[in-house]
């Protein structure tokens, strides 16, 4: 049988995992390239030979997704695999049409082909969209499971040296500096490390899980974007966002999570419109009627509200939530409203370098500043954008304290948001039933 030529479309995450699980040692296929999108500066690299295995002694090139049609024809590609997340269903089919028009097959690899089986009980936290509230939910689960040895395995964000990032263990804040973590990575890891939780991440998730299992009674899979888990979950929790009602059945692969989860959390119900909540409830009844439904909100606090009231404020929000998550606002904007800011300064008018380009790529963004920092240069451009803004104070609603990474010449208000159940059943009740079933305590 002649080998089939393959391209994997990705964004430095599931693409590498799908390759490792399905293609790396599969002699029936030859992966000629990855393509990359969503994240800046991750194309024109190589998936290194040290990770690619014996069938790929020279590694595998990574090209911009914009070159996909040309690559299919140039290399006589037979199969293109879509392997990244948070895509509108119609956009998935547009990509499929490009592939089919160029003559190749279009694949989506599913759970059976890509999921790892863990030796320890696994709780998976996923969502229907980026920015639905996975991270606060994971933090709340960690708080409820005090007394158990909990290890969190985070969906990959390997934007640096892939060989060095084969597996990463974060147990102390200094590990973030050692691994040269981006702002996006720090946002996810730092709050967990501050709780005394060990976090694993990287590229090779088979290796990562085997290492994590040695330290854990329970493993939490903390998903990225709206991707489905890399591991078979014993308890699968999916978070729905009524601020974007209907997206639970119109975005890939969030709808997969929505249909397969054993628990669905309808989040943000104190700030969402009633019709949005009803839409999510109706879609649960239609698509996953056996799921346990938990209602929750994100409680918001500001450490210095007096620096918001009556002030001209610059609002900084979580980056991925605003960019490919397509939210127009987040907790920082809600804090500005809650504490009656005089005005939200238009960050776009002061943006420089790659930050200015973010607004061009995501035109739904207006005044709000996404916390972008995928490189030292971009962090400096974010700093300059903030310092040029002419605001009275800065609302930092990113999960990481930006003042530890850059020199900001304005007073800073740190905004935090934490998961809070509303009514019953509660997440706490769901978790305690689960750990009793597992015989942990």
MITOR-450086 format. One record per residue (C-alpha): x, y, z; residue number from 1. Coordinates in pm, 1 decimal, decimal comma. Layout:
# residues N
u->X; v->Y; w->Z; num->NUM
...
***
This chain:
# residues 441
u->0,0; v->0,0; w->0,0; num->1
u->135,1; v->341,2; w->-99,3; num->2
u->170,0; v->590,6; w->182,6; num->3
u->-84,2; v->870,3; w->191,4; num->4
u->52,2; v->1223,1; w->214,0; num->5
u->-96,8; v->1424,9; w->499,2; num->6
u->-114,0; v->1786,8; w->614,2; num->7
u->-229,2; v->1866,7; w->968,0; num->8
u->-395,2; v->2205,4; w->1018,4; num->9
u->-324,9; v->2336,3; w->1367,3; num->10
u->-233,8; v->2608,7; w->1612,8; num->11
u->47,4; v->2451,7; w->1819,4; num->12
u->-176,2; v->2230,9; w->2031,8; num->13
u->-407,3; v->1951,9; w->1919,7; num->14
u->-220,5; v->1926,3; w->1588,9; num->15
u->92,2; v->1795,3; w->1762,0; num->16
u->-114,6; v->1567,4; w->1987,5; num->17
u->-305,0; v->1415,9; w->1693,8; num->18
u->23,2; v->1357,3; w->1515,9; num->19
u->176,1; v->1188,2; w->1820,7; num->20
u->-125,0; v->965,4; w->1882,1; num->21
u->-223,8; v->868,3; w->1528,2; num->22
u->51,9; v->940,4; w->1276,5; num->23
u->392,4; v->933,9; w->1448,9; num->24
u->451,7; v->559,6; w->1418,4; num->25
u->197,8; v->491,0; w->1143,4; num->26
u->379,4; v->372,4; w->831,9; num->27
u->64,8; v->405,6; w->618,1; num->28
u->86,5; v->784,4; w->623,9; num->29
u->349,2; v->1049,8; w->565,1; num->30
u->286,8; v->1388,2; w->727,0; num->31
u->453,0; v->1633,5; w->493,7; num->32
u->364,8; v->1950,1; w->688,3; num->33
u->169,4; v->2122,3; w->960,7; num->34
u->-5,5; v->2452,3; w->898,6; num->35
u->-46,8; v->2712,9; w->1173,3; num->36
u->-295,5; v->2989,3; w->1256,9; num->37
u->-459,0; v->3178,0; w->1551,1; num->38
u->-132,9; v->3229,8; w->1745,4; num->39
u->132,7; v->3476,4; w->1618,6; num->40
u->484,4; v->3364,6; w->1525,8; num->41
u->425,6; v->2986,6; w->1536,8; num->42
u->455,2; v->2920,4; w->1164,7; num->43
u->775,9; v->2878,8; w->965,2; num->44
u->910,0; v->2652,5; w->1241,8; num->45
u->964,8; v->2277,4; w->1246,9; num->46
u->812,2; v->2000,6; w->1449,8; num->47
u->1152,8; v->1869,4; w->1559,6; num->48
u->1294,1; v->1529,8; w->1472,8; num->49
u->1344,8; v->1457,6; w->1843,5; num->50
u->965,5; v->1455,3; w->1886,8; num->51
u->857,9; v->1342,4; w->1539,5; num->52
u->1005,2; v->991,2; w->1571,3; num->53
u->1206,1; v->754,7; w->1354,2; num->54
u->984,0; v->799,0; w->1047,1; num->55
u->1071,8; v->1170,1; w->1036,2; num->56
u->1451,7; v->1205,0; w->1070,3; num->57
u->1441,5; v->1565,0; w->946,8; num->58
u->1138,6; v->1679,9; w->1143,8; num->59
u->824,5; v->1827,1; w->986,9; num->60
u->792,7; v->2185,0; w->855,2; num->61
u->520,8; v->2422,0; w->979,5; num->62
u->372,3; v->2665,0; w->724,8; num->63
u->109,8; v->2942,9; w->745,3; num->64
u->-242,3; v->2812,5; w->690,3; num->65
u->-281,6; v->3068,2; w->410,7; num->66
u->-57,7; v->2842,5; w->198,1; num->67
u->-278,7; v->2534,2; w->242,8; num->68
u->-417,4; v->2513,8; w->-111,2; num->69
u->-71,9; v->2553,8; w->-265,8; num->70
u->78,5; v->2289,6; w->-34,5; num->71
u->-190,0; v->2033,8; w->-121,3; num->72
u->-111,9; v->2063,3; w->-491,1; num->73
u->265,8; v->2096,0; w->-453,1; num->74
u->301,3; v->1778,8; w->-243,6; num->75
u->14,0; v->1578,2; w->-392,4; num->76
u->-156,2; v->1561,1; w->-54,2; num->77
u->-419,4; v->1291,4; w->-0,7; num->78
u->-555,4; v->1387,4; w->343,2; num->79
u->-584,5; v->1712,8; w->537,7; num->80
u->-665,5; v->1686,3; w->909,4; num->81
u->-822,1; v->1981,1; w->1090,8; num->82
u->-671,9; v->1984,8; w->1441,0; num->83
u->-750,0; v->2309,2; w->1621,0; num->84
u->-1049,6; v->2455,3; w->1797,2; num->85
u->-1302,8; v->2735,1; w->1842,2; num->86
u->-1425,1; v->2752,8; w->1485,4; num->87
u->-1772,5; v->2845,8; w->1368,3; num->88
u->-1930,2; v->2542,7; w->1202,2; num->89
u->-1956,2; v->2727,9; w->870,7; num->90
u->-1587,0; v->2816,7; w->887,4; num->91
u->-1503,2; v->2447,3; w->931,4; num->92
u->-1685,8; v->2372,5; w->609,2; num->93
u->-1520,5; v->2661,8; w->428,1; num->94
u->-1186,1; v->2505,7; w->519,3; num->95
u->-1315,1; v->2166,3; w->410,7; num->96
u->-1419,8; v->2314,4; w->77,6; num->97
u->-1071,0; v->2456,0; w->18,5; num->98
u->-926,1; v->2111,6; w->85,4; num->99
u->-1176,6; v->1924,2; w->-131,3; num->100
u->-1142,3; v->2172,2; w->-416,8; num->101
u->-767,3; v->2107,0; w->-413,3; num->102
u->-833,8; v->1732,2; w->-442,1; num->103
u->-765,5; v->1599,8; w->-91,1; num->104
u->-982,7; v->1431,3; w->172,8; num->105
u->-1082,3; v->1631,2; w->480,2; num->106
u->-1058,9; v->1460,3; w->820,6; num->107
u->-1150,1; v->1526,6; w->1182,2; num->108
u->-989,1; v->1280,2; w->1423,4; num->109
u->-1215,4; v->1188,4; w->1712,2; num->110
u->-1184,2; v->1061,5; w->2069,7; num->111
u->-1110,0; v->695,7; w->1987,4; num->112
u->-814,5; v->792,3; w->1770,5; num->113
u->-668,1; v->1055,6; w->1999,5; num->114
u->-762,2; v->1000,9; w->2364,2; num->115
u->-518,5; v->868,0; w->2623,8; num->116
u->-640,8; v->631,9; w->2896,0; num->117
u->-516,4; v->734,7; w->3239,1; num->118
u->-444,0; v->503,5; w->3532,7; num->119
u->-591,0; v->763,8; w->3769,5; num->120
u->-942,4; v->915,2; w->3791,3; num->121
u->-976,4; v->1210,5; w->3554,1; num->122
u->-1201,9; v->1513,7; w->3572,8; num->123
u->-1213,1; v->1701,8; w->3241,1; num->124
u->-1306,4; v->2070,1; w->3231,2; num->125
u->-1406,3; v->2187,2; w->2883,2; num->126
u->-1626,7; v->2455,9; w->2731,1; num->127
u->-1842,8; v->2546,4; w->2435,4; num->128
u->-1629,5; v->2856,2; w->2360,1; num->129
u->-1306,9; v->3019,8; w->2467,8; num->130
u->-1371,3; v->3245,9; w->2766,3; num->131
u->-1671,7; v->3056,3; w->2904,0; num->132
u->-1503,8; v->3017,5; w->3244,3; num->133
u->-1294,5; v->2699,7; w->3244,8; num->134
u->-1010,8; v->2840,6; w->3454,0; num->135
u->-1223,9; v->2965,2; w->3746,8; num->136
u->-1408,6; v->2633,3; w->3739,2; num->137
u->-1082,0; v->2439,9; w->3758,5; num->138
u->-969,4; v->2658,8; w->4047,5; num->139
u->-1294,8; v->2591,7; w->4234,0; num->140
u->-1260,2; v->2215,5; w->4176,8; num->141
u->-906,7; v->2232,2; w->4315,9; num->142
u->-1036,6; v->2415,0; w->4623,7; num->143
u->-1308,4; v->2153,6; w->4681,3; num->144
u->-1060,7; v->1866,2; w->4647,8; num->145
u->-821,2; v->1984,1; w->4917,6; num->146
u->-690,0; v->1677,8; w->5095,7; num->147
u->-654,4; v->1483,1; w->4772,4; num->148
u->-335,2; v->1483,6; w->4569,8; num->149
u->-457,3; v->1683,9; w->4271,1; num->150
u->-248,6; v->1743,3; w->3959,4; num->151
u->-371,8; v->1965,2; w->3677,3; num->152
u->-275,0; v->1884,4; w->3319,7; num->153
u->-324,5; v->2182,3; w->3094,5; num->154
u->-412,4; v->2181,6; w->2727,3; num->155
u->-90,7; v->2258,8; w->2531,5; num->156
u->46,3; v->2605,3; w->2464,1; num->157
u->396,7; v->2517,7; w->2332,9; num->158
u->501,0; v->2835,2; w->2155,9; num->159
u->873,5; v->2816,9; w->2231,8; num->160
u->1139,2; v->2546,0; w->2198,1; num->161
u->933,9; v->2233,0; w->2134,4; num->162
u->1209,5; v->1989,5; w->2232,5; num->163
u->1247,7; v->2156,8; w->2571,9; num->164
u->869,4; v->2164,3; w->2603,0; num->165
u->820,7; v->1790,6; w->2548,9; num->166
u->693,6; v->1783,4; w->2905,8; num->167
u->684,4; v->2064,8; w->3158,4; num->168
u->621,3; v->2055,4; w->3531,9; num->169
u->528,2; v->2374,2; w->3716,0; num->170
u->539,2; v->2354,2; w->4095,1; num->171
u->672,0; v->2700,1; w->4183,4; num->172
u->634,3; v->3047,2; w->4035,7; num->173
u->1004,0; v->3054,4; w->3945,1; num->174
u->933,2; v->2764,9; w->3705,2; num->175
u->735,9; v->3012,1; w->3490,8; num->176
u->1049,9; v->3223,5; w->3441,9; num->177
u->1264,3; v->2916,0; w->3388,0; num->178
u->1035,5; v->2795,6; w->3107,8; num->179
u->1002,6; v->3147,8; w->2961,0; num->180
u->624,1; v->3130,1; w->2974,5; num->181
u->406,2; v->3361,8; w->2769,4; num->182
u->137,4; v->3577,1; w->2930,1; num->183
u->-123,1; v->3325,6; w->2812,8; num->184
u->58,5; v->3043,0; w->2991,0; num->185
u->108,7; v->3247,2; w->3307,5; num->186
u->-262,3; v->3331,8; w->3315,9; num->187
u->-343,3; v->2961,9; w->3337,2; num->188
u->-61,1; v->2831,4; w->3558,8; num->189
u->-1,1; v->3105,9; w->3814,5; num->190
u->-336,5; v->3092,5; w->4001,6; num->191
u->-302,9; v->2714,3; w->4037,5; num->192
u->59,4; v->2727,0; w->4154,3; num->193
u->-44,7; v->2986,8; w->4413,3; num->194
u->-288,6; v->2724,9; w->4544,7; num->195
u->-7,8; v->2471,1; w->4582,8; num->196
u->-112,8; v->2270,2; w->4276,7; num->197
u->134,8; v->2103,8; w->4041,1; num->198
u->64,0; v->2175,1; w->3675,0; num->199
u->189,6; v->1972,5; w->3379,8; num->200
u->185,9; v->2081,0; w->3015,4; num->201
u->393,9; v->2050,3; w->2701,1; num->202
u->383,4; v->1858,2; w->2374,0; num->203
u->394,0; v->1482,5; w->2435,9; num->204
u->84,4; v->1408,3; w->2641,8; num->205
u->145,2; v->1035,4; w->2675,7; num->206
u->468,3; v->1122,2; w->2855,7; num->207
u->298,6; v->1401,7; w->3049,7; num->208
u->20,6; v->1179,2; w->3181,8; num->209
u->256,6; v->902,3; w->3289,6; num->210
u->462,6; v->1151,5; w->3489,5; num->211
u->159,1; v->1321,2; w->3640,7; num->212
u->5,5; v->989,2; w->3747,2; num->213
u->297,8; v->929,8; w->3983,2; num->214
u->203,6; v->1240,9; w->4183,6; num->215
u->-175,7; v->1233,2; w->4170,8; num->216
u->-482,9; v->1080,9; w->4331,7; num->217
u->-698,1; v->1274,3; w->4085,4; num->218
u->-599,3; v->1438,9; w->3756,5; num->219
u->-783,6; v->1743,5; w->3626,4; num->220
u->-771,7; v->1798,8; w->3253,4; num->221
u->-792,6; v->2176,4; w->3210,2; num->222
u->-896,5; v->2227,1; w->2850,2; num->223
u->-798,5; v->2503,8; w->2612,3; num->224
u->-1031,3; v->2699,0; w->2385,8; num->225
u->-1332,1; v->2471,2; w->2335,6; num->226
u->-1130,7; v->2160,8; w->2249,7; num->227
u->-1241,9; v->1815,6; w->2360,7; num->228
u->-1013,4; v->1632,7; w->2606,0; num->229
u->-692,1; v->1451,4; w->2514,8; num->230
u->-778,5; v->1190,9; w->2779,9; num->231
u->-1077,8; v->970,0; w->2859,8; num->232
u->-1261,2; v->1147,3; w->3140,6; num->233
u->-1436,0; v->976,6; w->3428,7; num->234
u->-1622,0; v->1303,3; w->3492,5; num->235
u->-1658,6; v->1542,5; w->3200,6; num->236
u->-1768,2; v->1897,4; w->3290,6; num->237
u->-1857,9; v->2133,7; w->3006,2; num->238
u->-1917,2; v->2505,8; w->3061,4; num->239
u->-2179,0; v->2688,3; w->2856,9; num->240
u->-2187,2; v->3065,7; w->2819,3; num->241
u->-2534,4; v->3226,6; w->2793,4; num->242
u->-2369,8; v->3554,5; w->2688,9; num->243
u->-2312,4; v->3367,5; w->2361,9; num->244
u->-2628,6; v->3157,7; w->2366,6; num->245
u->-2657,3; v->2922,4; w->2070,3; num->246
u->-2281,4; v->2893,0; w->2031,6; num->247
u->-2300,9; v->2562,4; w->2221,2; num->248
u->-2445,7; v->2406,7; w->1903,6; num->249
u->-2273,0; v->2619,3; w->1639,6; num->250
u->-1899,3; v->2601,7; w->1716,8; num->251
u->-1646,0; v->2324,0; w->1663,6; num->252
u->-1557,9; v->2128,9; w->1870,1; num->253
u->-1748,9; v->2292,6; w->2155,2; num->254
u->-2067,1; v->2118,7; w->2046,8; num->255
u->-1883,9; v->1787,6; w->2088,4; num->256
u->-1816,1; v->1874,2; w->2452,8; num->257
u->-2173,7; v->1993,4; w->2497,6; num->258
u->-2310,7; v->1661,9; w->2371,9; num->259
u->-2067,7; v->1427,3; w->2549,4; num->260
u->-2038,1; v->1594,4; w->2892,7; num->261
u->-2186,4; v->1431,4; w->3201,8; num->262
u->-2216,9; v->1774,1; w->3371,3; num->263
u->-2303,5; v->2104,0; w->3201,4; num->264
u->-2246,6; v->2428,3; w->3390,1; num->265
u->-2451,1; v->2726,0; w->3273,6; num->266
u->-2212,3; v->3001,2; w->3377,6; num->267
u->-2238,0; v->3380,0; w->3418,7; num->268
u->-2611,5; v->3365,9; w->3489,0; num->269
u->-2612,8; v->3685,6; w->3698,1; num->270
u->-2485,6; v->3894,5; w->3406,6; num->271
u->-2647,8; v->3709,5; w->3114,3; num->272
u->-2992,0; v->3787,7; w->2970,1; num->273
u->-3277,1; v->3555,6; w->3065,7; num->274
u->-3343,9; v->3461,8; w->2703,6; num->275
u->-2981,5; v->3354,1; w->2667,6; num->276
u->-3009,7; v->3126,4; w->2969,6; num->277
u->-3335,5; v->2979,1; w->2832,4; num->278
u->-3169,2; v->2909,8; w->2497,0; num->279
u->-2887,6; v->2715,9; w->2663,0; num->280
u->-3137,8; v->2520,6; w->2876,4; num->281
u->-3342,4; v->2428,7; w->2567,9; num->282
u->-3031,6; v->2314,0; w->2382,8; num->283
u->-2935,2; v->2092,1; w->2676,5; num->284
u->-3279,7; v->1929,3; w->2666,8; num->285
u->-3249,8; v->1870,0; w->2293,0; num->286
u->-2888,9; v->1753,2; w->2275,7; num->287
u->-2782,0; v->1616,5; w->2616,0; num->288
u->-3090,0; v->1563,0; w->2834,1; num->289
u->-2912,0; v->1324,2; w->3074,0; num->290
u->-2648,0; v->1577,6; w->3176,7; num->291
u->-2648,3; v->1712,3; w->3531,9; num->292
u->-2705,1; v->2089,5; w->3504,6; num->293
u->-2529,4; v->2323,6; w->3746,5; num->294
u->-2588,6; v->2699,5; w->3741,7; num->295
u->-2311,5; v->2938,1; w->3836,2; num->296
u->-2180,8; v->3289,6; w->3814,2; num->297
u->-1839,5; v->3454,0; w->3826,0; num->298
u->-1811,6; v->3675,3; w->4134,2; num->299
u->-1602,2; v->3982,2; w->4061,5; num->300
u->-1380,4; v->4176,9; w->4299,8; num->301
u->-1141,7; v->4470,6; w->4258,0; num->302
u->-859,5; v->4535,7; w->4503,9; num->303
u->-873,7; v->4916,7; w->4466,8; num->304
u->-1221,7; v->5017,8; w->4350,0; num->305
u->-1152,4; v->5381,7; w->4442,5; num->306
u->-913,9; v->5391,6; w->4143,6; num->307
u->-1208,1; v->5311,0; w->3915,2; num->308
u->-1489,9; v->5531,5; w->4045,5; num->309
u->-1504,0; v->5855,1; w->3847,8; num->310
u->-1177,6; v->5777,7; w->3665,8; num->311
u->-1075,2; v->5744,6; w->3302,3; num->312
u->-968,3; v->5380,8; w->3293,7; num->313
u->-786,8; v->5155,7; w->3050,7; num->314
u->-935,0; v->4804,8; w->3058,1; num->315
u->-714,8; v->4499,8; w->2996,0; num->316
u->-889,9; v->4165,3; w->2949,7; num->317
u->-779,4; v->3803,3; w->2901,8; num->318
u->-625,7; v->3777,8; w->2552,4; num->319
u->-770,5; v->3454,9; w->2403,3; num->320
u->-1119,1; v->3536,6; w->2535,3; num->321
u->-1124,1; v->3859,7; w->2336,3; num->322
u->-939,4; v->3743,2; w->2024,4; num->323
u->-1044,0; v->3403,9; w->1886,9; num->324
u->-1300,4; v->3376,8; w->2170,4; num->325
u->-1472,1; v->3676,0; w->2005,2; num->326
u->-1596,6; v->3833,5; w->2329,3; num->327
u->-1625,0; v->4212,5; w->2311,1; num->328
u->-1570,8; v->4255,6; w->2684,5; num->329
u->-1483,3; v->4065,4; w->3000,9; num->330
u->-1448,7; v->4103,7; w->3377,0; num->331
u->-1255,4; v->4430,9; w->3348,3; num->332
u->-1536,6; v->4597,5; w->3158,1; num->333
u->-1790,7; v->4469,2; w->3411,1; num->334
u->-1572,4; v->4609,8; w->3690,6; num->335
u->-1564,1; v->4948,9; w->3516,9; num->336
u->-1944,1; v->4945,3; w->3508,4; num->337
u->-1986,4; v->4812,3; w->3862,2; num->338
u->-1759,9; v->5073,9; w->4020,1; num->339
u->-1882,8; v->5355,4; w->3792,1; num->340
u->-1575,8; v->5454,0; w->3594,0; num->341
u->-1607,2; v->5791,3; w->3424,8; num->342
u->-1489,6; v->5660,1; w->3090,7; num->343
u->-1314,0; v->5364,1; w->2927,5; num->344
u->-1013,8; v->5490,9; w->2732,6; num->345
u->-994,3; v->5369,3; w->2373,1; num->346
u->-686,3; v->5142,7; w->2379,2; num->347
u->-694,7; v->5093,8; w->2002,9; num->348
u->-598,7; v->5458,7; w->1945,2; num->349
u->-277,0; v->5406,6; w->2141,0; num->350
u->-184,0; v->5057,6; w->2015,2; num->351
u->164,0; v->5000,5; w->1871,6; num->352
u->333,4; v->4724,7; w->1669,8; num->353
u->173,8; v->4380,6; w->1686,9; num->354
u->-91,8; v->4511,3; w->1930,0; num->355
u->-217,9; v->4741,5; w->1653,6; num->356
u->-231,3; v->4439,7; w->1422,5; num->357
u->-449,0; v->4252,7; w->1673,9; num->358
u->-723,4; v->4511,9; w->1622,4; num->359
u->-699,0; v->4469,2; w->1245,9; num->360
u->-725,2; v->4090,2; w->1273,5; num->361
u->-1014,2; v->4102,3; w->1522,6; num->362
u->-1230,4; v->4398,2; w->1418,2; num->363
u->-1495,9; v->4320,8; w->1681,5; num->364
u->-1251,1; v->4461,9; w->1940,2; num->365
u->-1296,7; v->4830,7; w->2011,6; num->366
u->-1179,2; v->5011,6; w->2324,5; num->367
u->-1069,7; v->4708,3; w->2526,7; num->368
u->-706,2; v->4589,9; w->2532,4; num->369
u->-639,5; v->4214,7; w->2511,1; num->370
u->-345,1; v->4097,2; w->2723,6; num->371
u->-125,7; v->3978,1; w->2437,2; num->372
u->225,2; v->3861,5; w->2519,6; num->373
u->350,9; v->3571,5; w->2311,2; num->374
u->706,6; v->3707,2; w->2299,8; num->375
u->931,0; v->3957,0; w->2481,6; num->376
u->880,2; v->4202,7; w->2198,0; num->377
u->502,3; v->4177,8; w->2217,4; num->378
u->509,0; v->4222,6; w->2596,2; num->379
u->708,0; v->4543,6; w->2544,5; num->380
u->455,3; v->4658,0; w->2281,2; num->381
u->174,3; v->4586,8; w->2526,0; num->382
u->359,1; v->4790,9; w->2787,8; num->383
u->404,1; v->5083,7; w->2548,6; num->384
u->37,5; v->5071,7; w->2448,4; num->385
u->-65,7; v->5089,7; w->2815,0; num->386
u->176,6; v->5369,1; w->2901,0; num->387
u->73,4; v->5580,9; w->2600,2; num->388
u->-296,1; v->5562,9; w->2684,6; num->389
u->-325,6; v->5873,6; w->2902,2; num->390
u->-563,0; v->5702,4; w->3143,5; num->391
u->-598,7; v->5775,1; w->3515,4; num->392
u->-568,2; v->5408,1; w->3609,0; num->393
u->-545,4; v->5060,3; w->3455,5; num->394
u->-793,4; v->4781,4; w->3522,4; num->395
u->-599,7; v->4455,7; w->3492,2; num->396
u->-853,0; v->4174,7; w->3453,6; num->397
u->-608,7; v->3922,7; w->3311,0; num->398
u->-559,2; v->3623,5; w->3545,0; num->399
u->-191,1; v->3712,8; w->3585,1; num->400
u->-60,6; v->4029,0; w->3752,1; num->401
u->80,9; v->4220,2; w->3455,0; num->402
u->276,3; v->4459,3; w->3676,9; num->403
u->516,5; v->4173,2; w->3756,6; num->404
u->603,0; v->4140,4; w->3386,1; num->405
u->631,0; v->4502,2; w->3274,4; num->406
u->670,8; v->4858,6; w->3398,9; num->407
u->333,8; v->5029,3; w->3391,6; num->408
u->336,6; v->5404,2; w->3465,3; num->409
u->-22,9; v->5421,1; w->3586,3; num->410
u->-195,5; v->5300,7; w->3906,4; num->411
u->-323,9; v->4944,7; w->3864,7; num->412
u->-646,9; v->4785,7; w->3982,5; num->413
u->-636,5; v->4407,0; w->3988,9; num->414
u->-971,7; v->4246,3; w->3911,9; num->415
u->-1035,6; v->3884,3; w->3999,4; num->416
u->-1330,6; v->3659,4; w->3921,8; num->417
u->-1412,3; v->3335,4; w->4096,2; num->418
u->-1663,6; v->3058,2; w->4036,2; num->419
u->-1976,6; v->3064,7; w->4251,8; num->420
u->-2267,9; v->2818,5; w->4236,6; num->421
u->-2624,1; v->2945,7; w->4218,9; num->422
u->-2888,1; v->2704,6; w->4350,6; num->423
u->-2868,0; v->2326,1; w->4337,4; num->424
u->-2728,0; v->2086,6; w->4240,8; num->425
u->-2391,0; v->2238,0; w->4321,5; num->426
u->-2054,4; v->2157,2; w->4172,5; num->427
u->-1943,0; v->2060,7; w->4522,4; num->428
u->-2216,8; v->1795,8; w->4546,0; num->429
u->-2126,1; v->1658,5; w->4202,6; num->430
u->-1758,6; v->1633,4; w->4295,8; num->431
u->-1815,5; v->1467,4; w->4631,4; num->432
u->-2036,8; v->1201,7; w->4472,0; num->433
u->-1762,6; v->1143,7; w->4217,4; num->434
u->-1475,8; v->1102,0; w->4464,2; num->435
u->-1686,5; v->869,2; w->4680,9; num->436
u->-1753,8; v->659,9; w->4371,9; num->437
u->-1378,9; v->651,9; w->4302,4; num->438
u->-1314,0; v->540,5; w->4661,6; num->439
u->-1070,4; v->822,9; w->4725,6; num->440
u->-1226,5; v->932,1; w->5054,0; num->441
***
